[in-house]
Every structure is written in C-alpha cells, then in structure tokens.
Amino acid sequence: MKKRLLAVLAGVMALVVGVVAPVSAATPAPVTADGFTQMFQDKNDMTWSGSDGMLSYKAPNGKIYWINGDTFRSNGEDPDGSYPDGTVMIGNSILMQQGGQLVNAMANNGIGVPDPSTHTSENNERYWPAGTFYANNHLYILCQRVMNDSGGVGFKIVGSEMAKYKVASNGKLTFTGMRNMPSTGVAAGRGPLYTQFGGDAIIKGSYLYVYGQTLAQPTDPQWVIHATYLARVPVLQVETPSAWRYYKKTTNQWVASLSQLSQASNNPDALVESQVGSVRAVKDKIIMVHKPWNNWGTEVYAETSANPWGPFTTKHIFDSPAGTWEGKNYETYGPMLHPEQVLSGVDEGKILVSINWNGKDFWSDVLGNADLYKPRFYAISP
C-alpha cells in the first residue's frame, strides 16, 4: 500500500492523455438508477476511474456531459480491488456520454479545466467544476478554485471563476480560458459577502440564474451549516461581473451588491440554509436538491418551485448515511439531479439523482477499493 500511495501522490495533478477506444453507438444507455450505478462501477481506465462532483448537463447539441471534481485514472484494479500502481489523480475531468459509454470530452483528451498558472506541487492549486450552461455559442462551467490547506479538511476555496469552451460538431470541447465572476478572488467564508457562485446555474427567459453557497469553516462549531444564495445576470452579459444582481429574499427584490443582503447569522436572505449544488428546470418546475449537514447528515431533500427564487416546497426524497462498504469506511454528500436521462422499467417516469461517495479516510479507504469513490444513483418521483 505504501508503494501504491507514493505512486498516486507522485501523479497528483499529472496530465495524463487517455487513449480512448472506439465506442459502439449500439451500446445503450442505462434506463434505471441501478444501471447508472453499474455503468460507473464498471469504468476503471485512464480516462476516469473515480471522482466526486458528478454534475451532468445536456447541451443544445444533444450531447450529455458529466463534470467531475478530483478524479482518479487507473489501468483497472488489482486482484484485491485496490488501485494498481500507475494510478494518478487530477483536479477534475469532463466526460461525454455516448450511449452507455463514457469518453473524455476534451478535444485533446486532456484535463477538463487546466490548473491555474500559480499551481505548484506544494499548493496543489486546481479547479473543481460544477454548474454548467450554454450561452452565446459557448459552453461555460462554474469552477471553485481550491488549494491545499494544512488545517481542517485539507483544502481551502479561494474564489470562483468560469471556464469557457468551444463546442465542436462532434461534441468535443476546446478550453478557451477562465472568465471572472463576482466571487473571483473571494475566499470562502460565512455570510453572503463570501458566497461562492460555483454551485449550479440554469437559464430561464433572458436571464442566467446562478446558485452559490457560503461555506462553514473547519474551525466553526459542528452545528454551523451552509446557506445558498441566488444571483442572476442577463444571458448576453454573463462575462460582465458588474451586471450581476442578487436576490434579497426578505424584500423579494434584486439588489446590486451582496452587501445589501442581510448579514445576520441566521441568513434571512438565503434561499435555504443548506448547500445546494444541483438545480434543474424540469417541465414547469424548478427543482433543487441538497443534503443538510453534508457528510455529517443522512436525509436528502428536494425543493420545488415555479420560480428560480421560490418560494419552495420541501420534500424528503431518500436517506444517504455514512457507513462501511466492503470493509472500507465512507461518507456521502452532494446530491445531483440528472433529469436528461430517460428512465424506464422499474424507474419509469422518475428523475435520476446521484450522490457522492468518498472514503472516510480519503487515501486509505479510497485507495484500498477502486469502486468506492464513485457515485450511487437513485430514482425519485417528480
């Protein structure tokens, strides 16, 4: 295990060019939640072998992308189920779904969002991509900029930016650079002034609505939870930070500055006191999903409204506790909606939802089982 750990650490953030085998168009996509869980369980190669994040997005060209955070790449797994020598870890990945197969979405088969120019092996500075949208003939991905931190959970968020891509006719993406947004350069913290607009985004009418979170800090008491705030910007001005406006829930108004939102500790202008990482427009409804208390919690909820800003109706959709699986300890967090997937059979008419699994001890538990650090899927009633 020590040799394997050193091999992975040596490859952290290495840019590995994945060789993608031809994909058969006849390979069907899964049609049940269990089928999607199995699709990811079966994938262990130098394109993707495990990650968290796992947001999906269906672009106007019909292509479905899966956007991931910290990602392992491996040549299969050892007989005992652990990651083999030669496994590497990179900061993020973007996959494109082709039927029941997943391939690297990047035109050069590289990393989805390149590391910042200030990245070093010591700071491990990188991007965690999330909310995705298509506007003005480009694909955009909201990204949290993170780096190593010796305290707390081992990383810190130092702002949010947008990655911009050209989209080829075959769906392959070409990175064109990072773009600023209101939370660029703003380190994570408590209260609306520190909101990280790197959660999710939807377009409704002529506006882009962006959901962001304030983050509880490692030094905060355990009872301190996150809060989700909402911004909007005209679609034609997504790259103009000064054009963004912020929803003030207590007065039902859009204001020009986060300083105009209440700074009270009970977050009265937040949509919900929880970290919402997935929002989708499903027919005539806006649905948000979240897991209060994140990896500490158990219950997963859906919030439903006719408008991006609410008011929302709350519904408990399933439980996802921490536990032990195949001898390894894990925790769960970050539920994601995938309504673009058409389910049938036992899950017909339902909406696909995933949740992240991660090792309680990241290196020991994850490296010891190459199938742990992968999403699990559920089907919920609309």
QUITAHU-V272490 format. One record per residue. N is the residue number from 1. RES is the residue in one small letter. PSI is psi in degrees with one decimal (999 if undefined). OMEGA is omega as a letter, one per 30 degrees, with the letter a starting at -180 (999 if undefined). Layout:
<<N;RES;PSI;OMEGA> <N;RES;PSI;OMEGA>>
This chain:
<<1;m;-37.4;a> <2;k;-42.2;l> <3;k;-40.5;a> <4;r;-41.5;l> <5;l;-42.9;l> <6;l;-36.0;l> <7;a;-39.3;l> <8;v;-45.9;a> <9;l;-37.4;l> <10;a;-26.0;a> <11;g;4.5;a> <12;v;129.2;l> <13;m;10.8;l> <14;a;142.0;l> <15;l;105.0;a> <16;v;128.1;l> <17;v;113.2;a> <18;g;132.8;l> <19;v;115.0;a> <20;v;121.4;l> <21;a;156.3;l> <22;p;141.4;a> <23;v;133.1;l> <24;s;125.8;l> <25;a;-16.2;a> <26;a;-10.0;l> <27;t;112.3;a> <28;p;150.7;l> <29;a;151.0;l> <30;p;157.0;a> <31;v;4.8;l> <32;t;161.6;l> <33;a;-42.6;l> <34;d;-35.5;l> <35;g;-38.2;l> <36;f;-40.0;l> <37;t;-44.3;a> <38;q;-36.3;l> <39;m;-42.0;l> <40;f;-34.0;l> <41;q;-35.2;a> <42;d;-10.3;a> <43;k;111.6;l> <44;n;87.6;a> <45;d;-173.2;a> <46;m;13.5;l> <47;t;-45.3;a> <48;w;136.4;l> <49;s;14.3;l> <50;g;144.6;l> <51;s;174.6;l> <52;d;-169.9;a> <53;g;-84.2;l> <54;m;43.4;l> <55;l;143.0;l> <56;s;153.7;a> <57;y;131.4;l> <58;k;113.9;a> <59;a;164.8;l> <60;p;-22.9;l> <61;n;2.3;l> <62;g;-7.8;l> <63;k;141.1;l> <64;i;125.3;l> <65;y;143.1;l> <66;w;120.4;a> <67;i;125.7;a> <68;n;154.0;l> <69;g;-143.7;a> <70;d;124.8;a> <71;t;131.9;l> <72;f;145.0;l> <73;r;131.2;a> <74;s;158.8;l> <75;n;77.6;a> <76;g;-146.1;l> <77;e;160.0;l> <78;d;164.7;a> <79;p;-28.9;l> <80;d;4.5;l> <81;g;-4.3;a> <82;s;169.1;l> <83;y;139.3;a> <84;p;165.9;l> <85;d;145.8;a> <86;g;-7.9;l> <87;t;140.5;l> <88;v;164.2;l> <89;m;132.9;l> <90;i;167.5;a> <91;g;-23.6;a> <92;n;170.4;l> <93;s;154.3;l> <94;i;121.2;l> <95;l;150.9;l> <96;m;130.6;a> <97;q;129.4;l> <98;q;96.1;a> <99;g;-119.8;l> <100;g;17.8;a> <101;q;153.4;a> <102;l;125.0;a> <103;v;162.9;l> <104;n;126.6;a> <105;a;-12.4;a> <106;m;141.0;a> <107;a;-29.2;a> <108;n;10.7;a> <109;n;21.9;a> <110;g;-160.3;l> <111;i;149.0;a> <112;g;-51.1;l> <113;v;110.5;a> <114;p;151.8;l> <115;d;152.0;l> <116;p;155.5;l> <117;s;-18.8;a> <118;t;4.7;l> <119;h;135.6;l> <120;t;166.9;l> <121;s;-23.6;a> <122;e;-47.6;a> <123;n;-18.5;l> <124;n;40.4;a> <125;e;133.3;a> <126;r;179.1;l> <127;y;138.5;l> <128;w;108.1;a> <129;p;154.6;a> <130;a;-108.8;a> <131;g;132.6;a> <132;t;140.9;l> <133;f;161.9;l> <134;y;124.2;a> <135;a;143.5;l> <136;n;40.0;l> <137;n;22.5;l> <138;h;155.2;l> <139;l;135.0;l> <140;y;144.8;l> <141;i;124.4;l> <142;l;135.0;a> <143;c;135.9;l> <144;q;131.4;l> <145;r;121.9;a> <146;v;161.1;l> <147;m;165.0;a> <148;n;148.4;l> <149;d;128.8;a> <150;s;-15.9;a> <151;g;165.1;l> <152;g;-123.4;a> <153;v;-0.4;l> <154;g;-0.8;l> <155;f;160.6;l> <156;k;147.4;a> <157;i;126.7;a> <158;v;24.5;l> <159;g;171.9;a> <160;s;143.0;l> <161;e;173.8;l> <162;m;129.2;l> <163;a;139.5;a> <164;k;139.9;a> <165;y;145.9;l> <166;k;145.0;a> <167;v;118.6;l> <168;a;166.6;a> <169;s;-25.8;l> <170;n;5.5;l> <171;g;-11.2;a> <172;k;145.0;a> <173;l;141.5;l> <174;t;118.5;a> <175;f;130.6;a> <176;t;-3.0;l> <177;g;171.0;l> <178;m;147.8;l> <179;r;144.8;a> <180;n;153.8;l> <181;m;173.9;a> <182;p;-29.2;a> <183;s;12.3;l> <184;t;127.3;l> <185;g;2.2;a> <186;v;114.0;a> <187;a;149.5;a> <188;a;146.4;l> <189;g;-175.4;a> <190;r;142.9;l> <191;g;156.4;a> <192;p;-25.9;l> <193;l;-21.1;a> <194;y;17.3;a> <195;t;131.9;l> <196;q;106.9;a> <197;f;64.8;l> <198;g;23.9;a> <199;g;-85.4;l> <200;d;170.1;a> <201;a;146.0;l> <202;i;152.4;l> <203;i;128.3;l> <204;k;118.0;a> <205;g;-133.3;a> <206;s;9.0;a> <207;y;147.8;l> <208;l;125.7;l> <209;y;126.3;a> <210;v;127.2;a> <211;y;127.1;a> <212;g;166.1;a> <213;q;147.1;l> <214;t;149.3;a> <215;l;130.1;l> <216;a;145.3;a> <217;q;156.1;a> <218;p;-26.5;a> <219;t;-6.3;l> <220;d;153.4;l> <221;p;154.2;a> <222;q;-25.7;a> <223;w;-11.0;l> <224;v;127.2;a> <225;i;171.4;a> <226;h;173.3;l> <227;a;145.8;a> <228;t;127.4;l> <229;y;162.7;a> <230;l;135.9;l> <231;a;161.3;l> <232;r;155.5;l> <233;v;142.4;l> <234;p;137.4;a> <235;v;-38.7;a> <236;l;-10.0;a> <237;q;27.5;a> <238;v;-24.3;a> <239;e;14.2;l> <240;t;95.1;a> <241;p;-33.8;a> <242;s;-15.0;a> <243;a;-8.2;a> <244;w;144.5;l> <245;r;158.6;a> <246;y;138.1;a> <247;y;123.1;l> <248;k;99.5;a> <249;k;-37.3;a> <250;t;-22.7;l> <251;t;-0.8;a> <252;n;45.4;a> <253;q;159.7;l> <254;w;125.4;a> <255;v;162.1;a> <256;a;-10.4;a> <257;s;144.5;l> <258;l;-22.0;l> <259;s;-17.1;l> <260;q;-6.5;l> <261;l;152.9;l> <262;s;134.3;l> <263;q;10.4;a> <264;a;150.4;a> <265;s;-18.4;l> <266;n;8.8;l> <267;n;55.6;a> <268;p;-20.0;a> <269;d;3.8;l> <270;a;148.5;l> <271;l;-47.9;l> <272;v;153.2;l> <273;e;73.9;l> <274;s;165.4;l> <275;q;104.0;l> <276;v;121.0;a> <277;g;-1.8;a> <278;s;124.6;l> <279;v;135.1;l> <280;r;148.4;l> <281;a;117.1;a> <282;v;105.5;a> <283;k;-116.7;a> <284;d;17.0;a> <285;k;150.2;l> <286;i;127.5;a> <287;i;129.9;l> <288;m;141.9;l> <289;v;148.7;a> <290;h;161.0;l> <291;k;96.2;l> <292;p;142.4;a> <293;w;2.1;l> <294;n;-126.9;a> <295;n;-15.2;l> <296;w;-23.5;a> <297;g;-177.3;a> <298;t;-46.4;a> <299;e;139.8;l> <300;v;135.2;a> <301;y;153.2;l> <302;a;137.2;l> <303;e;128.5;a> <304;t;137.6;l> <305;s;163.3;l> <306;a;-14.5;a> <307;n;153.5;l> <308;p;-24.5;a> <309;w;-0.4;l> <310;g;-166.7;g> <311;p;154.0;a> <312;f;146.9;l> <313;t;128.2;a> <314;t;138.0;l> <315;k;129.2;l> <316;h;127.5;a> <317;i;-33.3;l> <318;f;170.2;l> <319;d;141.0;l> <320;s;80.8;a> <321;p;168.5;l> <322;a;165.4;a> <323;g;-158.6;l> <324;t;133.9;a> <325;w;121.7;a> <326;e;42.2;l> <327;g;0.4;a> <328;k;145.8;l> <329;n;139.6;a> <330;y;163.5;l> <331;e;160.2;a> <332;t;150.5;a> <333;y;169.8;l> <334;g;61.7;l> <335;p;147.2;a> <336;m;140.1;l> <337;l;142.4;l> <338;h;60.4;a> <339;p;-11.1;l> <340;e;-16.2;l> <341;q;130.2;a> <342;v;114.5;a> <343;l;153.6;l> <344;s;-169.8;a> <345;g;-132.6;a> <346;v;-18.9;a> <347;d;15.3;a> <348;e;135.5;l> <349;g;0.9;a> <350;k;170.9;a> <351;i;134.9;l> <352;l;133.7;l> <353;v;139.5;l> <354;s;164.9;l> <355;i;144.9;a> <356;n;140.4;l> <357;w;140.8;l> <358;n;154.9;l> <359;g;141.9;l> <360;k;-45.4;l> <361;d;106.3;a> <362;f;-53.3;a> <363;w;-45.7;a> <364;s;-51.8;a> <365;d;-42.6;a> <366;v;-46.5;a> <367;l;-27.5;a> <368;g;-12.3;l> <369;n;107.3;a> <370;a;-5.8;l> <371;d;3.4;a> <372;l;-47.0;a> <373;y;60.5;a> <374;k;154.4;a> <375;p;153.4;l> <376;r;146.7;a> <377;f;149.8;l> <378;y;158.4;l> <379;a;125.9;a> <380;i;155.0;l> <381;s;140.2;a> <382;p;999;999>>
